[in-house]
């Protein structure tokens, strides 16, 4: 019985982690888009690169692809997410 509970516990832990991460393509698109925007604004500093990496990590830890894609297509929700989650963590 103990082994069965350990297996269930392990499964729940690992499945939650998998579901909470976005796929690598979306992660790279978020990071690349951020870097491109910084570059277009004339900012290619290490701070901008670190911010973009941090931002991609925050999105990665937020939810799954569907939730992130919903955020990215709704500018008001995305701006709110940036204010509440990304900027406090990444600045």
N, C-alpha and C positions, 0 to 999 in steps of 0.2 A: 504494500500500500504506500509505503514511504517513497519507493522508487517511482510509482505512478504519479504521485503528487509532485515529485521533483521534475519529472518529465513535463507535466502540464505547466508547472511554474516556468521552466526553461522555455517552453514553447511560447508562452504568453509574453515573456520578456523579449525574446528574439523577434517575434512577429510584430510587436509594437514598435521596435526600433526600425524594422524594415518599412513599415507603413508610414513612419514619421519622416522618412528621408525622400527627397526628390531624386529623380534619375540624373545621371551625370550630364546628359545633354542639356537639360533645363538648368542645372547648376552652372554649367559653362556659359550658357546663353545669358543668364543673369549677370554673371561676373564680367563677361565680355562686353555686354551692353553698358554696364557701369563704367568700365575702362574706356570705352569708345566715347561716352558722354563726357567724361573728364578730359580726354584728349581733345575733343571738339571745343571744349571750353579753355583750352590752353594749359591744362593742369596734368602733367605727367609725373607728379611727385610720388615719392615712396608712400606718403601719407594717403594719397588717393588710391594707390594700389592696395594698401592695407585695408582701407575702408571698403573697397569693392570686394575683397576677399571676405572680410567680416560680414558684409551685407549678404553675400551669397551663402555664408554659413548660417546666418540668422534665418534666411528663407528656408534653407535645407532642414533646419531643426523645427520649423514652424508646423507644417502638416505634410500633406502629400501633394502630388502633382496637380490634382484637380483643384484643390484649395489655392495653391500658388497661382495657377493659371487664371482663376477667378480674380484674385487680387491684382494680377498684372494687367487684366483687361478692364478693370474698374478703377479709374484714376483716383476717385475720392477715397475708396477703400485702401488703395495702395498708399496714398499719401498719409492716411491715418496710421497704417501699419508702419510706415517709415518713421513717423513721429513717435509712436508708442514703443516700437521694438528695435528698429535698426539704429536710429540716431543715438538713443541712450546707451546702447551697447557698443557702438562702433566709433564714437567720438571721444 
